[in-house]
């Protein structure tokens, strides 16, 4: 099916700041307890507020769906929650869900992932909206994430973005309203699924994607 890509807002470079008092990635590991979800952004630790049930449900469904698809076609592995991605000395975000293709699984270290995933998924909450659409939007593009999905269960919206030369281009839905991934060939998501109180089971969504 044909679908379009339109230009999104540009990722604006962040102004240079002094490094005095900033937390490095190595220090971050000494300061944050294992299993606690927290991002290291610009040398500062940002901890998440407790997630509401719908947020947890959406993260779980997307993780399961993407993992099932990746496993079926032997594309790579899916991670999330408290998995930390090291971008640089002062940047270590923890995407809600992320995918790494099979040929790049060597970036998975003992404690963290050393390099950008192919796909990052952020599920917006009231406390994360500004960061997910702001600083992370810029960082993911700058550091080579190939695709970024922004899921907003508070507004029942889904956005797919493709990275082209460090700038996000929004992937528009096809004539049936479905959003197609470039990183996961053949994969698509119907935003109407998100409008339900609970997303359909991953197995049910998979059957539709596969045309069964």
PyMOL CGO cylinders between C-alpha atoms (Angstrom):
from pymol import cmd
from pymol.cgo import CYLINDER

trace = [
    CYLINDER, 0.00, 0.00, 0.00, 1.22, 3.48, -0.75, 0.3, 1, 1, 1, 1, 1, 1,
    CYLINDER, 1.22, 3.48, -0.75, 1.75, 5.93, 2.05, 0.3, 1, 1, 1, 1, 1, 1,
    CYLINDER, 1.75, 5.93, 2.05, 3.29, 9.37, 2.28, 0.3, 1, 1, 1, 1, 1, 1,
    CYLINDER, 3.29, 9.37, 2.28, 6.05, 11.03, 4.24, 0.3, 1, 1, 1, 1, 1, 1,
    CYLINDER, 6.05, 11.03, 4.24, 5.85, 14.72, 5.03, 0.3, 1, 1, 1, 1, 1, 1,
    CYLINDER, 5.85, 14.72, 5.03, 8.38, 17.06, 6.53, 0.3, 1, 1, 1, 1, 1, 1,
    CYLINDER, 8.38, 17.06, 6.53, 8.16, 17.49, 10.28, 0.3, 1, 1, 1, 1, 1, 1,
    CYLINDER, 8.16, 17.49, 10.28, 9.52, 20.29, 12.41, 0.3, 1, 1, 1, 1, 1, 1,
    CYLINDER, 9.52, 20.29, 12.41, 13.28, 20.52, 12.40, 0.3, 1, 1, 1, 1, 1, 1,
    CYLINDER, 13.28, 20.52, 12.40, 15.31, 19.34, 15.37, 0.3, 1, 1, 1, 1, 1, 1,
    CYLINDER, 15.31, 19.34, 15.37, 16.94, 22.45, 16.76, 0.3, 1, 1, 1, 1, 1, 1,
    CYLINDER, 16.94, 22.45, 16.76, 20.47, 22.09, 18.17, 0.3, 1, 1, 1, 1, 1, 1,
    CYLINDER, 20.47, 22.09, 18.17, 20.79, 22.74, 21.88, 0.3, 1, 1, 1, 1, 1, 1,
    CYLINDER, 20.79, 22.74, 21.88, 22.89, 25.68, 23.01, 0.3, 1, 1, 1, 1, 1, 1,
    CYLINDER, 22.89, 25.68, 23.01, 26.27, 24.83, 24.51, 0.3, 1, 1, 1, 1, 1, 1,
    CYLINDER, 26.27, 24.83, 24.51, 26.28, 24.65, 28.31, 0.3, 1, 1, 1, 1, 1, 1,
    CYLINDER, 26.28, 24.65, 28.31, 29.01, 24.37, 30.91, 0.3, 1, 1, 1, 1, 1, 1,
    CYLINDER, 29.01, 24.37, 30.91, 29.77, 20.83, 32.08, 0.3, 1, 1, 1, 1, 1, 1,
    CYLINDER, 29.77, 20.83, 32.08, 30.34, 21.93, 35.68, 0.3, 1, 1, 1, 1, 1, 1,
    CYLINDER, 30.34, 21.93, 35.68, 28.01, 20.02, 37.98, 0.3, 1, 1, 1, 1, 1, 1,
    CYLINDER, 28.01, 20.02, 37.98, 26.68, 17.73, 35.26, 0.3, 1, 1, 1, 1, 1, 1,
    CYLINDER, 26.68, 17.73, 35.26, 26.37, 14.01, 35.86, 0.3, 1, 1, 1, 1, 1, 1,
    CYLINDER, 26.37, 14.01, 35.86, 28.28, 11.70, 33.53, 0.3, 1, 1, 1, 1, 1, 1,
    CYLINDER, 28.28, 11.70, 33.53, 26.94, 8.41, 32.27, 0.3, 1, 1, 1, 1, 1, 1,
    CYLINDER, 26.94, 8.41, 32.27, 29.26, 6.45, 34.61, 0.3, 1, 1, 1, 1, 1, 1,
    CYLINDER, 29.26, 6.45, 34.61, 28.11, 8.48, 37.63, 0.3, 1, 1, 1, 1, 1, 1,
    CYLINDER, 28.11, 8.48, 37.63, 24.50, 7.93, 36.60, 0.3, 1, 1, 1, 1, 1, 1,
    CYLINDER, 24.50, 7.93, 36.60, 24.93, 4.19, 37.13, 0.3, 1, 1, 1, 1, 1, 1,
    CYLINDER, 24.93, 4.19, 37.13, 26.17, 4.75, 40.66, 0.3, 1, 1, 1, 1, 1, 1,
    CYLINDER, 26.17, 4.75, 40.66, 23.29, 7.09, 41.51, 0.3, 1, 1, 1, 1, 1, 1,
    CYLINDER, 23.29, 7.09, 41.51, 20.27, 5.27, 40.05, 0.3, 1, 1, 1, 1, 1, 1,
    CYLINDER, 20.27, 5.27, 40.05, 19.17, 1.98, 41.56, 0.3, 1, 1, 1, 1, 1, 1,
    CYLINDER, 19.17, 1.98, 41.56, 18.73, -1.03, 39.29, 0.3, 1, 1, 1, 1, 1, 1,
    CYLINDER, 18.73, -1.03, 39.29, 15.17, -1.36, 38.03, 0.3, 1, 1, 1, 1, 1, 1,
    CYLINDER, 15.17, -1.36, 38.03, 14.32, 2.32, 38.55, 0.3, 1, 1, 1, 1, 1, 1,
    CYLINDER, 14.32, 2.32, 38.55, 13.23, 4.07, 35.33, 0.3, 1, 1, 1, 1, 1, 1,
    CYLINDER, 13.23, 4.07, 35.33, 15.19, 7.28, 34.86, 0.3, 1, 1, 1, 1, 1, 1,
    CYLINDER, 15.19, 7.28, 34.86, 16.69, 9.17, 31.93, 0.3, 1, 1, 1, 1, 1, 1,
    CYLINDER, 16.69, 9.17, 31.93, 20.07, 10.87, 31.84, 0.3, 1, 1, 1, 1, 1, 1,
    CYLINDER, 20.07, 10.87, 31.84, 19.49, 13.92, 29.65, 0.3, 1, 1, 1, 1, 1, 1,
    CYLINDER, 19.49, 13.92, 29.65, 22.07, 16.68, 29.29, 0.3, 1, 1, 1, 1, 1, 1,
    CYLINDER, 22.07, 16.68, 29.29, 23.88, 15.51, 32.39, 0.3, 1, 1, 1, 1, 1, 1,
    CYLINDER, 23.88, 15.51, 32.39, 20.76, 15.53, 34.59, 0.3, 1, 1, 1, 1, 1, 1,
    CYLINDER, 20.76, 15.53, 34.59, 18.80, 12.59, 35.94, 0.3, 1, 1, 1, 1, 1, 1,
    CYLINDER, 18.80, 12.59, 35.94, 15.05, 12.72, 35.28, 0.3, 1, 1, 1, 1, 1, 1,
    CYLINDER, 15.05, 12.72, 35.28, 12.98, 10.14, 37.13, 0.3, 1, 1, 1, 1, 1, 1,
    CYLINDER, 12.98, 10.14, 37.13, 9.53, 9.14, 35.92, 0.3, 1, 1, 1, 1, 1, 1,
    CYLINDER, 9.53, 9.14, 35.92, 6.40, 9.54, 38.02, 0.3, 1, 1, 1, 1, 1, 1,
    CYLINDER, 6.40, 9.54, 38.02, 4.52, 6.27, 38.73, 0.3, 1, 1, 1, 1, 1, 1,
    CYLINDER, 4.52, 6.27, 38.73, 2.71, 5.17, 35.57, 0.3, 1, 1, 1, 1, 1, 1,
    CYLINDER, 2.71, 5.17, 35.57, -1.08, 5.02, 35.45, 0.3, 1, 1, 1, 1, 1, 1,
    CYLINDER, -1.08, 5.02, 35.45, -2.64, 1.65, 34.44, 0.3, 1, 1, 1, 1, 1, 1,
    CYLINDER, -2.64, 1.65, 34.44, -3.49, 2.70, 30.85, 0.3, 1, 1, 1, 1, 1, 1,
    CYLINDER, -3.49, 2.70, 30.85, 0.08, 3.85, 30.23, 0.3, 1, 1, 1, 1, 1, 1,
    CYLINDER, 0.08, 3.85, 30.23, 1.40, 0.52, 31.52, 0.3, 1, 1, 1, 1, 1, 1,
    CYLINDER, 1.40, 0.52, 31.52, -1.11, -1.37, 29.36, 0.3, 1, 1, 1, 1, 1, 1,
    CYLINDER, -1.11, -1.37, 29.36, -0.15, 0.50, 26.17, 0.3, 1, 1, 1, 1, 1, 1,
    CYLINDER, -0.15, 0.50, 26.17, 3.59, 0.02, 26.77, 0.3, 1, 1, 1, 1, 1, 1,
    CYLINDER, 3.59, 0.02, 26.77, 3.04, -3.69, 27.40, 0.3, 1, 1, 1, 1, 1, 1,
    CYLINDER, 3.04, -3.69, 27.40, 0.89, -4.17, 24.27, 0.3, 1, 1, 1, 1, 1, 1,
    CYLINDER, 0.89, -4.17, 24.27, 3.31, -2.33, 21.98, 0.3, 1, 1, 1, 1, 1, 1,
    CYLINDER, 3.31, -2.33, 21.98, 6.27, -4.21, 23.40, 0.3, 1, 1, 1, 1, 1, 1,
    CYLINDER, 6.27, -4.21, 23.40, 4.52, -7.56, 22.90, 0.3, 1, 1, 1, 1, 1, 1,
    CYLINDER, 4.52, -7.56, 22.90, 3.31, -6.71, 19.40, 0.3, 1, 1, 1, 1, 1, 1,
    CYLINDER, 3.31, -6.71, 19.40, 6.66, -5.48, 18.11, 0.3, 1, 1, 1, 1, 1, 1,
    CYLINDER, 6.66, -5.48, 18.11, 8.52, -8.36, 19.75, 0.3, 1, 1, 1, 1, 1, 1,
    CYLINDER, 8.52, -8.36, 19.75, 6.15, -10.92, 18.21, 0.3, 1, 1, 1, 1, 1, 1,
    CYLINDER, 6.15, -10.92, 18.21, 6.58, -9.39, 14.76, 0.3, 1, 1, 1, 1, 1, 1,
    CYLINDER, 6.58, -9.39, 14.76, 10.37, -9.15, 15.06, 0.3, 1, 1, 1, 1, 1, 1,
    CYLINDER, 10.37, -9.15, 15.06, 10.59, -12.75, 16.25, 0.3, 1, 1, 1, 1, 1, 1,
    CYLINDER, 10.59, -12.75, 16.25, 8.36, -14.09, 13.48, 0.3, 1, 1, 1, 1, 1, 1,
    CYLINDER, 8.36, -14.09, 13.48, 10.56, -12.56, 10.77, 0.3, 1, 1, 1, 1, 1, 1,
    CYLINDER, 10.56, -12.56, 10.77, 13.85, -12.92, 12.66, 0.3, 1, 1, 1, 1, 1, 1,
    CYLINDER, 13.85, -12.92, 12.66, 14.49, -9.17, 12.51, 0.3, 1, 1, 1, 1, 1, 1,
    CYLINDER, 14.49, -9.17, 12.51, 16.05, -8.49, 15.90, 0.3, 1, 1, 1, 1, 1, 1,
    CYLINDER, 16.05, -8.49, 15.90, 15.16, -7.98, 19.54, 0.3, 1, 1, 1, 1, 1, 1,
    CYLINDER, 15.16, -7.98, 19.54, 12.84, -5.68, 21.50, 0.3, 1, 1, 1, 1, 1, 1,
    CYLINDER, 12.84, -5.68, 21.50, 13.71, -4.14, 24.86, 0.3, 1, 1, 1, 1, 1, 1,
    CYLINDER, 13.71, -4.14, 24.86, 12.23, -1.50, 27.11, 0.3, 1, 1, 1, 1, 1, 1,
    CYLINDER, 12.23, -1.50, 27.11, 11.30, -0.08, 30.49, 0.3, 1, 1, 1, 1, 1, 1,
    CYLINDER, 11.30, -0.08, 30.49, 14.60, 0.24, 32.38, 0.3, 1, 1, 1, 1, 1, 1,
    CYLINDER, 14.60, 0.24, 32.38, 16.98, -0.52, 29.52, 0.3, 1, 1, 1, 1, 1, 1,
    CYLINDER, 16.98, -0.52, 29.52, 19.43, 2.38, 29.20, 0.3, 1, 1, 1, 1, 1, 1,
    CYLINDER, 19.43, 2.38, 29.20, 20.81, 3.52, 25.85, 0.3, 1, 1, 1, 1, 1, 1,
    CYLINDER, 20.81, 3.52, 25.85, 24.16, 5.32, 26.00, 0.3, 1, 1, 1, 1, 1, 1,
    CYLINDER, 24.16, 5.32, 26.00, 24.40, 8.07, 23.41, 0.3, 1, 1, 1, 1, 1, 1,
    CYLINDER, 24.40, 8.07, 23.41, 27.29, 10.07, 24.86, 0.3, 1, 1, 1, 1, 1, 1,
    CYLINDER, 27.29, 10.07, 24.86, 29.00, 11.14, 28.08, 0.3, 1, 1, 1, 1, 1, 1,
    CYLINDER, 29.00, 11.14, 28.08, 25.95, 13.09, 29.27, 0.3, 1, 1, 1, 1, 1, 1,
    CYLINDER, 25.95, 13.09, 29.27, 23.11, 11.38, 27.39, 0.3, 1, 1, 1, 1, 1, 1,
    CYLINDER, 23.11, 11.38, 27.39, 21.51, 8.10, 28.45, 0.3, 1, 1, 1, 1, 1, 1,
    CYLINDER, 21.51, 8.10, 28.45, 17.77, 7.89, 27.75, 0.3, 1, 1, 1, 1, 1, 1,
    CYLINDER, 17.77, 7.89, 27.75, 15.53, 4.96, 28.64, 0.3, 1, 1, 1, 1, 1, 1,
    CYLINDER, 15.53, 4.96, 28.64, 12.88, 4.59, 25.89, 0.3, 1, 1, 1, 1, 1, 1,
    CYLINDER, 12.88, 4.59, 25.89, 9.62, 2.92, 26.86, 0.3, 1, 1, 1, 1, 1, 1,
    CYLINDER, 9.62, 2.92, 26.86, 10.17, 0.36, 24.08, 0.3, 1, 1, 1, 1, 1, 1,
    CYLINDER, 10.17, 0.36, 24.08, 13.03, 0.01, 21.59, 0.3, 1, 1, 1, 1, 1, 1,
    CYLINDER, 13.03, 0.01, 21.59, 14.08, -2.35, 18.81, 0.3, 1, 1, 1, 1, 1, 1,
    CYLINDER, 14.08, -2.35, 18.81, 17.59, -3.34, 17.71, 0.3, 1, 1, 1, 1, 1, 1,
    CYLINDER, 17.59, -3.34, 17.71, 18.06, -5.23, 14.47, 0.3, 1, 1, 1, 1, 1, 1,
    CYLINDER, 18.06, -5.23, 14.47, 19.78, -8.62, 14.52, 0.3, 1, 1, 1, 1, 1, 1,
    CYLINDER, 19.78, -8.62, 14.52, 23.03, -7.45, 12.94, 0.3, 1, 1, 1, 1, 1, 1,
    CYLINDER, 23.03, -7.45, 12.94, 23.52, -4.79, 15.65, 0.3, 1, 1, 1, 1, 1, 1,
    CYLINDER, 23.52, -4.79, 15.65, 22.83, -6.79, 18.79, 0.3, 1, 1, 1, 1, 1, 1,
    CYLINDER, 22.83, -6.79, 18.79, 26.52, -6.45, 19.65, 0.3, 1, 1, 1, 1, 1, 1,
    CYLINDER, 26.52, -6.45, 19.65, 25.69, -3.01, 21.13, 0.3, 1, 1, 1, 1, 1, 1,
    CYLINDER, 25.69, -3.01, 21.13, 23.97, -4.82, 24.01, 0.3, 1, 1, 1, 1, 1, 1,
    CYLINDER, 23.97, -4.82, 24.01, 26.45, -4.75, 26.86, 0.3, 1, 1, 1, 1, 1, 1,
    CYLINDER, 26.45, -4.75, 26.86, 26.37, -6.17, 30.37, 0.3, 1, 1, 1, 1, 1, 1,
    CYLINDER, 26.37, -6.17, 30.37, 24.79, -3.01, 31.85, 0.3, 1, 1, 1, 1, 1, 1,
    CYLINDER, 24.79, -3.01, 31.85, 23.53, -0.88, 28.97, 0.3, 1, 1, 1, 1, 1, 1,
    CYLINDER, 23.53, -0.88, 28.97, 23.15, -0.52, 25.20, 0.3, 1, 1, 1, 1, 1, 1,
    CYLINDER, 23.15, -0.52, 25.20, 26.07, 1.32, 23.65, 0.3, 1, 1, 1, 1, 1, 1,
    CYLINDER, 26.07, 1.32, 23.65, 24.56, 3.09, 20.66, 0.3, 1, 1, 1, 1, 1, 1,
    CYLINDER, 24.56, 3.09, 20.66, 21.25, 4.04, 19.11, 0.3, 1, 1, 1, 1, 1, 1,
    CYLINDER, 21.25, 4.04, 19.11, 18.42, 1.55, 18.55, 0.3, 1, 1, 1, 1, 1, 1,
    CYLINDER, 18.42, 1.55, 18.55, 16.80, 1.37, 15.12, 0.3, 1, 1, 1, 1, 1, 1,
    CYLINDER, 16.80, 1.37, 15.12, 13.42, 2.21, 16.65, 0.3, 1, 1, 1, 1, 1, 1,
    CYLINDER, 13.42, 2.21, 16.65, 12.41, 4.07, 19.83, 0.3, 1, 1, 1, 1, 1, 1,
    CYLINDER, 12.41, 4.07, 19.83, 8.84, 4.18, 21.11, 0.3, 1, 1, 1, 1, 1, 1,
    CYLINDER, 8.84, 4.18, 21.11, 7.70, 6.64, 23.76, 0.3, 1, 1, 1, 1, 1, 1,
    CYLINDER, 7.70, 6.64, 23.76, 4.26, 6.39, 25.37, 0.3, 1, 1, 1, 1, 1, 1,
    CYLINDER, 4.26, 6.39, 25.37, 3.32, 9.85, 26.57, 0.3, 1, 1, 1, 1, 1, 1,
    CYLINDER, 3.32, 9.85, 26.57, 2.19, 10.56, 30.11, 0.3, 1, 1, 1, 1, 1, 1,
    CYLINDER, 2.19, 10.56, 30.11, 1.32, 13.90, 31.69, 0.3, 1, 1, 1, 1, 1, 1,
    CYLINDER, 1.32, 13.90, 31.69, 4.81, 14.16, 33.17, 0.3, 1, 1, 1, 1, 1, 1,
    CYLINDER, 4.81, 14.16, 33.17, 6.70, 13.06, 30.04, 0.3, 1, 1, 1, 1, 1, 1,
    CYLINDER, 6.70, 13.06, 30.04, 4.89, 14.98, 27.28, 0.3, 1, 1, 1, 1, 1, 1,
    CYLINDER, 4.89, 14.98, 27.28, 7.34, 17.90, 27.14, 0.3, 1, 1, 1, 1, 1, 1,
    CYLINDER, 7.34, 17.90, 27.14, 10.40, 15.64, 27.14, 0.3, 1, 1, 1, 1, 1, 1,
    CYLINDER, 10.40, 15.64, 27.14, 9.07, 13.06, 24.66, 0.3, 1, 1, 1, 1, 1, 1,
    CYLINDER, 9.07, 13.06, 24.66, 8.12, 15.77, 22.17, 0.3, 1, 1, 1, 1, 1, 1,
    CYLINDER, 8.12, 15.77, 22.17, 11.03, 18.03, 23.02, 0.3, 1, 1, 1, 1, 1, 1,
    CYLINDER, 11.03, 18.03, 23.02, 14.46, 16.96, 24.18, 0.3, 1, 1, 1, 1, 1, 1,
    CYLINDER, 14.46, 16.96, 24.18, 14.10, 13.28, 23.28, 0.3, 1, 1, 1, 1, 1, 1,
    CYLINDER, 14.10, 13.28, 23.28, 12.69, 14.24, 19.88, 0.3, 1, 1, 1, 1, 1, 1,
    CYLINDER, 12.69, 14.24, 19.88, 15.93, 16.11, 19.21, 0.3, 1, 1, 1, 1, 1, 1,
    CYLINDER, 15.93, 16.11, 19.21, 18.33, 13.61, 20.79, 0.3, 1, 1, 1, 1, 1, 1,
    CYLINDER, 18.33, 13.61, 20.79, 16.93, 10.57, 18.99, 0.3, 1, 1, 1, 1, 1, 1,
    CYLINDER, 16.93, 10.57, 18.99, 17.35, 12.30, 15.63, 0.3, 1, 1, 1, 1, 1, 1,
    CYLINDER, 17.35, 12.30, 15.63, 20.82, 13.65, 16.40, 0.3, 1, 1, 1, 1, 1, 1,
    CYLINDER, 20.82, 13.65, 16.40, 22.16, 10.30, 17.60, 0.3, 1, 1, 1, 1, 1, 1,
    CYLINDER, 22.16, 10.30, 17.60, 20.96, 8.19, 14.69, 0.3, 1, 1, 1, 1, 1, 1,
    CYLINDER, 20.96, 8.19, 14.69, 17.74, 6.50, 15.79, 0.3, 1, 1, 1, 1, 1, 1,
    CYLINDER, 17.74, 6.50, 15.79, 16.15, 5.46, 12.50, 0.3, 1, 1, 1, 1, 1, 1,
    CYLINDER, 16.15, 5.46, 12.50, 12.51, 5.67, 13.52, 0.3, 1, 1, 1, 1, 1, 1,
    CYLINDER, 12.51, 5.67, 13.52, 10.57, 7.26, 16.39, 0.3, 1, 1, 1, 1, 1, 1,
    CYLINDER, 10.57, 7.26, 16.39, 7.00, 6.48, 17.38, 0.3, 1, 1, 1, 1, 1, 1,
    CYLINDER, 7.00, 6.48, 17.38, 5.13, 8.79, 19.73, 0.3, 1, 1, 1, 1, 1, 1,
    CYLINDER, 5.13, 8.79, 19.73, 2.09, 7.11, 21.30, 0.3, 1, 1, 1, 1, 1, 1,
    CYLINDER, 2.09, 7.11, 21.30, -0.30, 9.40, 23.18, 0.3, 1, 1, 1, 1, 1, 1,
    CYLINDER, -0.30, 9.40, 23.18, -2.95, 7.38, 25.05, 0.3, 1, 1, 1, 1, 1, 1,
    CYLINDER, -2.95, 7.38, 25.05, -4.21, 10.58, 26.66, 0.3, 1, 1, 1, 1, 1, 1,
    CYLINDER, -4.21, 10.58, 26.66, -5.26, 11.91, 23.26, 0.3, 1, 1, 1, 1, 1, 1,
    CYLINDER, -5.26, 11.91, 23.26, -5.55, 8.58, 21.38, 0.3, 1, 1, 1, 1, 1, 1,
    CYLINDER, -5.55, 8.58, 21.38, -2.96, 9.59, 18.77, 0.3, 1, 1, 1, 1, 1, 1,
    CYLINDER, -2.96, 9.59, 18.77, -0.05, 7.74, 17.17, 0.3, 1, 1, 1, 1, 1, 1,
    CYLINDER, -0.05, 7.74, 17.17, 2.77, 9.35, 15.18, 0.3, 1, 1, 1, 1, 1, 1,
    CYLINDER, 2.77, 9.35, 15.18, 5.54, 7.65, 13.20, 0.3, 1, 1, 1, 1, 1, 1,
    CYLINDER, 5.54, 7.65, 13.20, 8.69, 9.56, 12.24, 0.3, 1, 1, 1, 1, 1, 1,
    CYLINDER, 8.69, 9.56, 12.24, 11.54, 8.56, 9.92, 0.3, 1, 1, 1, 1, 1, 1,
    CYLINDER, 11.54, 8.56, 9.92, 15.05, 9.95, 10.37, 0.3, 1, 1, 1, 1, 1, 1,
    CYLINDER, 15.05, 9.95, 10.37, 16.50, 11.50, 7.23, 0.3, 1, 1, 1, 1, 1, 1,
    CYLINDER, 16.50, 11.50, 7.23, 19.92, 13.09, 7.75, 0.3, 1, 1, 1, 1, 1, 1,
    CYLINDER, 19.92, 13.09, 7.75, 19.25, 13.99, 11.36, 0.3, 1, 1, 1, 1, 1, 1,
    CYLINDER, 19.25, 13.99, 11.36, 15.82, 15.44, 10.73, 0.3, 1, 1, 1, 1, 1, 1,
    CYLINDER, 15.82, 15.44, 10.73, 12.49, 13.80, 11.47, 0.3, 1, 1, 1, 1, 1, 1,
    CYLINDER, 12.49, 13.80, 11.47, 10.02, 13.35, 8.64, 0.3, 1, 1, 1, 1, 1, 1,
    CYLINDER, 10.02, 13.35, 8.64, 6.53, 12.35, 9.67, 0.3, 1, 1, 1, 1, 1, 1,
    CYLINDER, 6.53, 12.35, 9.67, 5.14, 9.22, 8.06, 0.3, 1, 1, 1, 1, 1, 1,
    CYLINDER, 5.14, 9.22, 8.06, 1.53, 9.87, 7.11, 0.3, 1, 1, 1, 1, 1, 1,
    CYLINDER, 1.53, 9.87, 7.11, -1.12, 7.12, 7.13, 0.3, 1, 1, 1, 1, 1, 1,
    CYLINDER, -1.12, 7.12, 7.13, -2.13, 5.27, 3.99, 0.3, 1, 1, 1, 1, 1, 1,
    CYLINDER, -2.13, 5.27, 3.99, -5.62, 5.47, 2.48, 0.3, 1, 1, 1, 1, 1, 1,
    CYLINDER, -5.62, 5.47, 2.48, -6.88, 3.04, 5.14, 0.3, 1, 1, 1, 1, 1, 1,
    CYLINDER, -6.88, 3.04, 5.14, -5.48, 5.12, 8.00, 0.3, 1, 1, 1, 1, 1, 1,
    CYLINDER, -5.48, 5.12, 8.00, -2.62, 2.73, 8.79, 0.3, 1, 1, 1, 1, 1, 1,
    CYLINDER, -2.62, 2.73, 8.79, 0.91, 3.83, 9.70, 0.3, 1, 1, 1, 1, 1, 1,
    CYLINDER, 0.91, 3.83, 9.70, 3.70, 1.83, 8.07, 0.3, 1, 1, 1, 1, 1, 1,
    CYLINDER, 3.70, 1.83, 8.07, 7.14, 1.26, 9.57, 0.3, 1, 1, 1, 1, 1, 1,
    CYLINDER, 7.14, 1.26, 9.57, 10.34, 1.46, 7.54, 0.3, 1, 1, 1, 1, 1, 1,
    CYLINDER, 10.34, 1.46, 7.54, 12.47, -0.25, 10.19, 0.3, 1, 1, 1, 1, 1, 1,
    CYLINDER, 12.47, -0.25, 10.19, 10.09, -3.23, 10.46, 0.3, 1, 1, 1, 1, 1, 1,
    CYLINDER, 10.09, -3.23, 10.46, 9.30, -4.13, 6.83, 0.3, 1, 1, 1, 1, 1, 1,
    CYLINDER, 9.30, -4.13, 6.83, 5.64, -4.99, 6.33, 0.3, 1, 1, 1, 1, 1, 1,
    CYLINDER, 5.64, -4.99, 6.33, 4.61, -3.82, 9.79, 0.3, 1, 1, 1, 1, 1, 1,
    CYLINDER, 4.61, -3.82, 9.79, 1.78, -1.34, 10.20, 0.3, 1, 1, 1, 1, 1, 1,
    CYLINDER, 1.78, -1.34, 10.20, -0.34, -0.01, 13.04, 0.3, 1, 1, 1, 1, 1, 1,
    CYLINDER, -0.34, -0.01, 13.04, -3.93, 1.17, 12.93, 0.3, 1, 1, 1, 1, 1, 1,
    CYLINDER, -3.93, 1.17, 12.93, -4.39, 4.20, 15.26, 0.3, 1, 1, 1, 1, 1, 1,
    CYLINDER, -4.39, 4.20, 15.26, -8.05, 3.21, 15.68, 0.3, 1, 1, 1, 1, 1, 1,
    CYLINDER, -8.05, 3.21, 15.68, -6.85, 0.39, 17.91, 0.3, 1, 1, 1, 1, 1, 1,
    CYLINDER, -6.85, 0.39, 17.91, -5.63, 2.95, 20.42, 0.3, 1, 1, 1, 1, 1, 1,
    CYLINDER, -5.63, 2.95, 20.42, -9.07, 4.54, 20.70, 0.3, 1, 1, 1, 1, 1, 1,
    CYLINDER, -9.07, 4.54, 20.70, -10.37, 1.47, 22.51, 0.3, 1, 1, 1, 1, 1, 1,
    CYLINDER, -10.37, 1.47, 22.51, -10.28, 1.36, 26.31, 0.3, 1, 1, 1, 1, 1, 1,
    CYLINDER, -10.28, 1.36, 26.31, -7.90, -1.57, 25.97, 0.3, 1, 1, 1, 1, 1, 1,
    CYLINDER, -7.90, -1.57, 25.97, -5.79, -2.28, 22.92, 0.3, 1, 1, 1, 1, 1, 1,
    CYLINDER, -5.79, -2.28, 22.92, -6.65, -5.56, 21.17, 0.3, 1, 1, 1, 1, 1, 1,
    CYLINDER, -6.65, -5.56, 21.17, -4.51, -8.57, 22.14, 0.3, 1, 1, 1, 1, 1, 1,
    CYLINDER, -4.51, -8.57, 22.14, -1.16, -8.60, 20.35, 0.3, 1, 1, 1, 1, 1, 1,
    CYLINDER, -1.16, -8.60, 20.35, -2.12, -11.88, 18.65, 0.3, 1, 1, 1, 1, 1, 1,
    CYLINDER, -2.12, -11.88, 18.65, -5.25, -10.27, 17.20, 0.3, 1, 1, 1, 1, 1, 1,
    CYLINDER, -5.25, -10.27, 17.20, -3.34, -7.25, 15.88, 0.3, 1, 1, 1, 1, 1, 1,
    CYLINDER, -3.34, -7.25, 15.88, -0.70, -9.56, 14.42, 0.3, 1, 1, 1, 1, 1, 1,
    CYLINDER, -0.70, -9.56, 14.42, -3.35, -11.51, 12.50, 0.3, 1, 1, 1, 1, 1, 1,
    CYLINDER, -3.35, -11.51, 12.50, -4.63, -8.30, 10.93, 0.3, 1, 1, 1, 1, 1, 1,
    CYLINDER, -4.63, -8.30, 10.93, -1.13, -7.10, 10.04, 0.3, 1, 1, 1, 1, 1, 1,
    CYLINDER, -1.13, -7.10, 10.04, -0.33, -10.44, 8.43, 0.3, 1, 1, 1, 1, 1, 1,
    CYLINDER, -0.33, -10.44, 8.43, -3.65, -10.50, 6.57, 0.3, 1, 1, 1, 1, 1, 1,
    CYLINDER, -3.65, -10.50, 6.57, -4.99, -13.59, 8.28, 0.3, 1, 1, 1, 1, 1, 1,
]
cmd.load_cgo(trace, "trace")
